[in-house]
C-alpha cells in the first residue's frame, strides 16, 4: 500500500519536464492513431467503390464489407494508444512476473506499430513512385520498340542469308538431279543395246544356220519333192525365227521407252518442284528486302530520329523534375552521383527501404521512449524529494 501511494504521489507531483515529455508522448501516439483512423477512412472510401462496382463478388451488404475491411486499421489505431500505459506498468511494476508479461506485451505492441507504420510508408512511397515509374516504363517502352525494330532488321537479314543458302542448295539439287538422270539414261541405253545385241546374236545364229541348210538344199540338182518339202519347212522356220527375233526386240524397245519415259517424267517433276521452291524463296527474299527498306527508311529518317530524341528528352526532363520534388529520388541521385533521370527504380527502392525501416522504427519507439523518460524524471524527482 505504501508503494502504491508513493507511486501515485510521484505521478501527481511530477516535475514540468516530466509532464511535458509525457504530454509529448501522448501527442505522438494520438497523432499516429489519428493517422491510422484517417487511413482507415481512405481505405473505407476506396473499398466502398470497389465493392459497389463488383457487388456480385461480395457476400453481405456494402456497409458490412466496408466495416470488415477497415476494422483491423481501427483496432491497430486503438492498440497503439496502449503502449504508454503498458510502459508505465512495466516501469513501476515491482514483481518479476508482471515485468516479464508487460515487457513482452510492450515489445509486441512496438512490433505491431512498426509493421503498421512500415505498411503506411510503403503505401505512401508507392503512391509517390507511380508517376516516375510510369515515366520510366514509357521510356523503356520507347527504347524497347527501337530495339525490337533493330532486332527485327537483324532477324530479317539473317533470314535472307538462310534463304539464299537454301536457294544454293536447290541449285545443287538440280545439278545432282541432272547428273542422276544422265547416268540413269546412259545405263538404260547401255542395257538396251546389250539386250538388243544378245537377242540379235541368239536368233541370228539360228537364222544363219537355217540359211546354210537352205543353200545346201538349193545346191542339189535335181531337187526332188522331198527336197522341196524340206526347203519349204526350213523357210517357214526361218521366217518364224525372224518374227520371234523382231518381236523380242520390239518388246525390249517398248520396255526401254517406258523406262525412259518414267525416268524423264520423274526428272521433270523433280525439277519443277525445285523451281517452285526456288520461286517461293525468291519471292520471300524480295518481300523481306522490301520490308527491310521500309524499316531502314523509318529508322534513319530525320523525323523519326528527332521525334525519338524529343520523347526521351521530355521524359528525362520530367524525371529530373521529380527528382527535385521527391526527397527519396533526390537523395538516391546524390548517393549514386547521377541525375534522377538515370536512376533505376531498384536504386530508389533501396533508399526507400532504409528510410522506411529507420523512420518506422523511430516512430514506433518515440512515444514509448518519451513516456519512459517522463517516468524516469518523475522517479528521480520523487527520490530527490524523499532525500
Secondary structure as UniProt FT lines:
FT   HELIX           2..12
FT   HELIX           16..53
FT   HELIX           55..57
FT   HELIX           62..80
FT   HELIX           82..92
FT   HELIX           96..218
FT   HELIX           225..300
FT   HELIX           302..325
FT   HELIX           327..336
FT   HELIX           340..342
FT   HELIX           345..386
//
